[in-house]
């Protein structure tokens, strides 16, 4: 099976899963909640050699075991991959901890792994959600790699995976995708933060006028950056605080802290001089899951 066929099979399966689980295809997809809706037991613990494991009904499942040491983005992708095994009727599978980009397209993927991997992309990045994000970010089609990075932040996906999937969605040509995929995300993060020195694992979430009423999903250490002239943070609720890269020079930025529990919301208000009303949005802490599914926030 080639990747094109795997994506055709997976795209249909993902649409059916969205329908069956009542998922809004224009929004961020809550994959851990979807596992519960599908009747799949979710567990997570540190595993040095594995991303995750799917246990089929034939092996006393359905259940998934995720690596609790992964960051939230990689763990979300792994959860969607394991959900793909379930929805596609696959056998029990253990997914090795090897960067997918290193194996992508080199023929080493078994058929069931190809379709589960493709399912993860289509499930987490449905076309309506990608189009809505692109419309907010750049008016429709990405012209810079930073646009793709920002789409990834809105959807809770990896930069490289989002670049690849935009080709599947025919929103980015393969040549440009190949060039952009080689760009280190760290450079894109720094550019979006105005060249600031960021913590190593920090993701950058950009706030613009189009962010009004939106919900951002971010983990502790992530930085929120205002891309609005002369705008300032007016209200930062629990778990959010002003942030500077050097501790001295103030930036129109804020950081998510561990004071915001996983799954809980924090409100943000931004004063924009050209607007009569404050810009308001919500930040939700999206942290890696650990333990069993009863302890996981939806």
C-alpha positions as CSV (number, residue, x, y, z in Angstrom):
1,X,0.0,0.0,0.0
2,X,1.4,3.4,-0.9
3,X,0.8,6.6,1.1
4,X,-1.7,8.0,-1.3
5,X,-4.0,5.0,-0.8
6,X,-3.4,5.1,3.0
7,X,-4.5,8.7,3.1
8,X,-7.7,8.0,1.0
9,X,-8.7,5.2,3.5
10,X,-7.8,7.3,6.5
11,X,-9.6,10.4,5.4
12,X,-12.8,8.6,5.1
13,X,-12.4,6.8,8.4
14,X,-11.6,10.2,10.1
15,X,-14.7,11.9,8.8
16,X,-16.8,8.9,10.0
17,X,-15.1,9.1,13.4
18,X,-15.8,12.9,13.6
19,X,-19.5,12.2,12.8
20,X,-19.8,9.3,15.2
21,X,-18.2,11.2,18.1
22,X,-20.1,14.4,17.4
23,X,-16.9,16.4,16.8
24,X,-17.0,19.9,15.5
25,X,-14.8,19.7,12.4
26,X,-14.2,23.5,12.4
27,X,-12.5,23.5,15.9
28,X,-9.6,22.0,17.9
29,X,-10.1,18.2,18.2
30,X,-10.1,16.8,21.7
31,X,-8.5,13.4,21.0
32,X,-8.4,12.1,24.6
33,X,-12.1,12.8,24.9
34,X,-12.6,11.0,21.6
35,X,-10.9,7.9,23.0
36,X,-13.4,7.8,25.9
37,X,-16.3,8.4,23.5
38,X,-15.1,5.4,21.4
39,X,-15.0,3.2,24.5
40,X,-11.2,2.9,24.5
41,X,-9.6,2.8,27.9
42,X,-6.7,5.3,28.1
43,X,-3.6,5.0,30.2
44,X,-0.3,6.8,30.2
45,X,3.1,6.0,31.9
46,X,6.7,6.8,31.0
47,X,8.0,4.4,28.4
48,X,11.6,4.9,27.2
49,X,11.2,3.0,23.9
50,X,7.6,3.5,22.8
51,X,5.3,6.3,21.7
52,X,2.2,4.2,22.5
53,X,0.5,0.8,22.4
54,X,-2.9,-0.2,21.1
55,X,-4.6,-3.3,22.6
56,X,-7.3,-4.7,20.3
57,X,-10.5,-6.4,21.6
58,X,-8.8,-9.7,20.8
59,X,-6.2,-8.9,23.5
60,X,-8.7,-7.7,26.2
61,X,-9.0,-4.2,24.8
62,X,-9.8,-1.8,23.3
63,X,-7.3,0.2,25.3
64,X,-4.3,2.5,24.6
65,X,-1.1,3.0,26.6
66,X,0.6,6.3,25.9
67,X,4.1,7.5,26.8
68,X,3.6,10.0,29.6
69,X,7.0,11.4,28.9
70,X,6.0,12.9,25.6
71,X,5.0,16.6,25.3
72,X,1.4,17.4,24.8
73,X,1.6,17.8,21.1
74,X,3.4,14.5,20.4
75,X,1.1,12.7,22.9
76,X,-2.0,14.0,21.1
77,X,-0.7,12.7,17.8
78,X,0.1,9.3,19.4
79,X,-3.4,9.1,20.9
80,X,-4.9,9.9,17.4
81,X,-2.6,7.2,15.9
82,X,-3.8,4.6,18.4
83,X,-7.4,5.7,17.9
84,X,-6.8,5.1,14.2
85,X,-5.8,1.5,14.9
86,X,-9.0,1.0,16.8
87,X,-11.3,2.7,14.2
88,X,-9.7,0.8,11.3
89,X,-10.0,-2.6,13.1
90,X,-6.3,-3.3,13.4
91,X,-4.5,-5.8,15.5
92,X,-2.6,-5.0,18.7
93,X,0.3,-2.7,17.8
94,X,3.3,-1.2,19.6
95,X,4.6,2.0,18.1
96,X,8.3,2.6,18.5
97,X,9.7,5.9,19.7
98,X,11.2,7.0,16.4
99,X,10.7,10.4,14.9
100,X,8.1,9.8,12.1
101,X,9.8,12.3,9.8
102,X,12.9,10.0,9.7
103,X,10.8,7.2,8.3
104,X,8.3,9.1,6.3
105,X,7.9,7.7,2.8
106,X,10.9,5.4,3.0
107,X,8.9,2.2,2.6
108,X,9.5,0.9,6.1
109,X,6.0,1.4,7.4
110,X,3.7,-1.6,7.6
111,X,0.2,-1.1,6.0
112,X,-1.6,-0.8,9.3
113,X,0.9,1.7,10.5
114,X,0.5,3.8,7.4
115,X,-3.2,4.0,7.7
116,X,-3.1,4.7,11.4
117,X,-0.5,7.5,10.9
118,X,-2.6,9.0,8.1
119,X,-5.7,8.7,10.3
120,X,-4.0,10.8,13.0
121,X,-3.4,13.6,10.5
122,X,-6.9,13.7,9.1
123,X,-8.5,13.3,12.6
124,X,-6.6,16.1,14.2
125,X,-6.5,18.4,11.2
126,X,-9.9,18.2,9.4
127,X,-10.2,20.4,6.4
128,X,-12.8,22.8,7.9
129,X,-10.6,23.5,10.9
130,X,-7.5,24.0,8.8
131,X,-9.4,26.4,6.5
132,X,-10.8,28.4,9.5
133,X,-7.3,28.7,11.0
134,X,-5.8,29.8,7.7
135,X,-8.5,32.4,7.2
136,X,-7.8,33.9,10.6
137,X,-4.0,33.8,10.2
138,X,-3.3,34.7,6.6
139,X,-6.6,35.1,4.7
140,X,-6.7,31.6,3.2
141,X,-3.5,30.1,1.9
142,X,-0.1,30.1,3.7
143,X,2.6,32.2,2.1
144,X,5.2,31.9,4.9
145,X,6.3,29.0,7.1
146,X,5.3,31.0,10.2
147,X,1.7,30.7,8.9
148,X,1.9,27.0,9.1
149,X,3.5,27.1,12.6
150,X,0.5,29.2,13.8
151,X,-2.0,26.8,12.3
152,X,-0.2,24.0,14.2
153,X,-0.6,25.9,17.4
154,X,-4.3,26.4,16.8
155,X,-4.9,22.7,16.1
156,X,-2.4,21.3,18.7
157,X,-0.3,19.5,16.1
158,X,3.4,19.4,15.2
159,X,4.9,21.9,12.7
160,X,6.3,19.2,10.4
161,X,3.1,17.2,10.5
162,X,1.0,20.2,9.6
163,X,3.3,21.0,6.7
164,X,2.8,17.5,5.3
165,X,-0.9,17.6,5.8
166,X,-1.4,20.9,4.0
167,X,-0.1,19.1,0.9
168,X,-2.7,16.3,1.4
169,X,-5.4,19.0,1.7
170,X,-4.1,20.7,-1.5
171,X,-3.5,23.9,0.4
172,X,0.3,23.8,-0.1
173,X,2.4,22.6,-3.0
174,X,4.8,19.7,-2.4
175,X,7.9,21.8,-3.5
176,X,7.3,24.5,-1.0
177,X,6.4,22.0,1.7
178,X,9.7,20.2,1.2
179,X,11.5,23.5,1.7
180,X,9.5,24.6,4.7
181,X,9.7,21.2,6.4
182,X,13.5,21.7,6.7
183,X,13.1,24.9,8.7
184,X,13.7,24.3,12.4
185,X,10.6,25.3,14.4
186,X,12.8,27.1,17.0
187,X,13.6,29.8,14.4
188,X,9.9,30.3,13.6
189,X,9.1,30.6,17.3
190,X,11.8,33.2,17.8
191,X,10.7,35.2,14.7
192,X,7.1,35.2,16.0
193,X,8.3,36.4,19.4
194,X,10.1,39.3,17.9
195,X,13.6,37.7,18.1
196,X,13.2,37.1,21.8
197,X,15.2,34.3,23.5
198,X,12.7,31.6,24.4
199,X,12.8,28.7,26.8
200,X,13.9,25.6,24.9
201,X,10.5,23.8,24.8
202,X,8.2,26.9,24.7
203,X,5.6,27.1,22.0
204,X,4.5,30.6,20.8
205,X,0.9,31.5,20.5
206,X,0.2,34.6,18.5
207,X,-2.7,36.9,19.5
208,X,-4.2,39.2,16.7
209,X,-7.5,40.9,16.2
210,X,-8.8,37.6,14.8
211,X,-8.2,36.0,18.2
212,X,-11.3,37.6,19.7
213,X,-13.4,35.0,21.4
214,X,-11.0,32.2,20.5
215,X,-9.7,29.4,22.8
216,X,-6.0,28.7,22.8
217,X,-4.6,25.4,24.1
218,X,-1.2,25.8,25.6
219,X,1.0,24.1,28.2
220,X,3.1,25.5,31.0
221,X,6.1,27.4,29.6
222,X,4.3,28.4,26.4
223,X,4.4,32.1,25.5
224,X,1.5,34.3,24.3
225,X,2.6,37.1,22.0
226,X,0.6,40.2,21.0
227,X,0.8,41.0,17.3
228,X,-1.3,44.2,17.7
229,X,0.3,47.6,17.6
230,X,0.6,49.2,21.0
231,X,-1.6,46.6,22.6
232,X,-1.0,45.5,26.2
233,X,-2.3,42.7,28.4
234,X,-5.0,44.2,30.7
235,X,-6.2,41.1,32.5
236,X,-4.2,37.9,33.0
237,X,-6.1,35.4,35.1
238,X,-4.7,32.5,37.2
239,X,-1.8,30.6,35.6
240,X,-0.8,33.5,33.3
241,X,1.8,36.2,34.0
242,X,3.7,38.8,32.1
243,X,6.9,37.5,30.4
244,X,10.2,39.0,29.3
245,X,13.0,37.2,27.6
246,X,15.7,38.9,29.7
247,X,13.8,39.7,32.8
248,X,14.2,43.4,32.2
249,X,12.9,44.5,28.8
250,X,9.1,44.4,28.8
251,X,7.5,42.6,25.9
252,X,3.8,42.4,24.9
253,X,4.0,38.7,26.0
254,X,2.7,36.4,28.7
255,X,3.7,33.0,29.8
256,X,1.5,30.0,31.0
257,X,2.6,28.7,34.4
258,X,2.0,25.5,36.4
259,X,-0.5,27.5,38.5
260,X,-3.0,26.7,35.8
261,X,-4.1,23.1,36.3
262,X,-4.3,20.8,33.3
263,X,-7.7,21.2,31.6
264,X,-8.6,24.4,33.4
265,X,-9.3,27.8,31.7
266,X,-7.8,31.2,32.2
267,X,-9.2,34.4,30.8
268,X,-7.2,37.0,28.9
269,X,-8.1,40.6,28.1
270,X,-6.1,42.8,25.8
271,X,-6.4,46.6,25.5
272,X,-6.0,47.8,22.0
273,X,-5.8,51.6,21.6
274,X,-7.7,51.6,18.3
275,X,-10.6,49.5,19.8
276,X,-13.3,50.8,22.1
277,X,-13.7,47.3,23.7
278,X,-11.1,44.9,25.0
279,X,-10.1,41.8,23.1
280,X,-11.0,38.7,25.1
281,X,-9.9,35.1,24.7
282,X,-9.5,32.0,26.7
283,X,-6.4,29.9,27.4
284,X,-6.8,26.2,28.3
285,X,-3.9,24.2,29.8
286,X,-3.2,21.2,27.5
287,X,-0.7,19.1,29.4
288,X,0.5,15.5,28.7
289,X,-1.8,12.9,30.2
290,X,-0.6,10.5,32.9
291,X,-2.2,7.7,34.9
292,X,-5.6,6.4,33.8
293,X,-8.4,8.1,31.8
294,X,-10.6,8.9,34.8
295,X,-7.9,11.5,35.8
296,X,-7.6,13.1,32.3
297,X,-9.4,16.4,31.8
298,X,-11.5,16.3,28.6
